[in-house]
């Protein structure tokens, strides 16, 4: 008869509660208060270093995109002139004028066909193509937040056109690129003299850039003053660094502009006024 012998291990040792904790999940000591404060301090320093860099990179990217879109707008002006006997569109053609039209037209919808291939018959048709470079400034809030029921939103794209081709040189109101009442005309491209110094389109809160006759750092412009103010300058310095003051925007490059020769540039508010009133000269006060 074979005797089966059961081999057994040694008797298990009794485990205490403390031993059980050590085996199945050792306790780790928590962070002390000084350690937590050190980590918070490090994170605060990193945030202070990284956030301005990220913000600056975003600003540079937005400025670059806006300049690219303005360059394409300049090409559309050239195409328009090529089609319409070397004449540029006007900033505004009101329906009741010495050159009657059934609807108000503006430079943006006139360029629409050359920009997006969509024929447009009135100013409000500009909203037909929301992806157009005419709405291309990423710093213009209406490029994102657009209310199709608002006439104001449908007519303003964030860019404004200069409508003074040579008025401040010859004082001839009939040459204004703004048809209203008994004045204004579709001016020849060649009438926009000093093209490398004269602004054609720039960042603006309105479709046309109204300008005061004289200008200084005490002038009025958005976002520091309402553009509804008397003698306001309708440009908007939206490409300046974060926290840009009004005085800094007067001297520092902060708004994008398309010039009549097709080049684009980021300039200051003072230079923008000069590029409309006194191309190639500085007659703005400090």
Buried (B, 14 or more C-beta within 10 A) or exposed (E): EEEEEEEEEEEEEEEEEEEEEEEEEEEEEEEEEEEEEEEEEEEEEEEEEEEEEEEEEEBEEBBBBBBBBBBBBBBBBEBBBEEEEEBBBBBBBBEEBEEEBEEBBBBBBBBBBBBBEEEBEBBBBBBBBBEBBBBBBBBBEBBEEEEEEEEEBBBBBBBBBBBBBBBBBEEEBEBBBBBBEEBBBBBBBEBBBBBEBBBBBBBBBBBBBBBBEEBEBEBBBBEBEEBEEEEBBBBBBBBBBEEBEBEBBBEBBBBBBBBBEBBBBBBBBBBBBBBBBBBEEEEBEE
